[in-house]
């Protein structure tokens, strides 16, 4: 019962954070217009409470929302389950299909993760002292290649899976026009592995946004070597953000 109450409280907290600021939605739309056109297909990997789903729909895109946590799948179905333009997949995304154990942060479920390395890095990092992962949950895993075979090739893929981004990208063997992945300064190695995989897939243009700013850091797109240096030099206090990769 206590875990259920904490989960509800965590959901309400996320809904308030991601839907409560009237500036948040328009900022996302301005950013995602760089990648998404009306009628495009978009994958939202780690959809959480669906604020990105809402932004993609306002841009008239079709969305495949992927989320492994059952409580958030229920929220997504409640908010978006009545439209045929949003398809909801209750699964994690990794390098291989199967199952995996997720570590659940009931007080702050937005940082629940399938990466034990992420949990270990957070436990040792300043600013993360209040976070705790108190239970585990076995969930199914699919791959980006499988999702593409099932739904078609998206124009854009957004990946936000709390330290599991490199594993998710490892299941993509064919480039799409553009994608983004979250990074944290407590796990720069994961972000650098993601950049390396993107370069191997043929991505030549990169940019970044810090936190939830939804604003590009670089006025002009930069190359793989430059975004690698930027990540390496970013101060720990920057905490997190997203890297954007686009084909030339």
Secondary structure as UniProt FT lines:
FT   HELIX           2..19
FT   HELIX           22..32
FT   TURN            33..35
FT   TURN            38..39
FT   STRAND          41..45
FT   TURN            48..49
FT   HELIX           51..58
FT   TURN            59..60
FT   STRAND          62..66
FT   HELIX           70..80
FT   TURN            81..82
FT   TURN            84..85
FT   STRAND          86..89
FT   STRAND          92..93
FT   STRAND          98..104
FT   HELIX           109..111
FT   HELIX           116..123
FT   TURN            126..127
FT   TURN            129..130
FT   STRAND          135..142
FT   HELIX           144..151
FT   STRAND          156..159
FT   TURN            162..163
FT   HELIX           165..170
FT   STRAND          178..184
FT   HELIX           185..187
FT   HELIX           188..201
FT   STRAND          203..210
FT   TURN            211..212
FT   HELIX           224..233
FT   HELIX           236..238
FT   STRAND          240..247
//
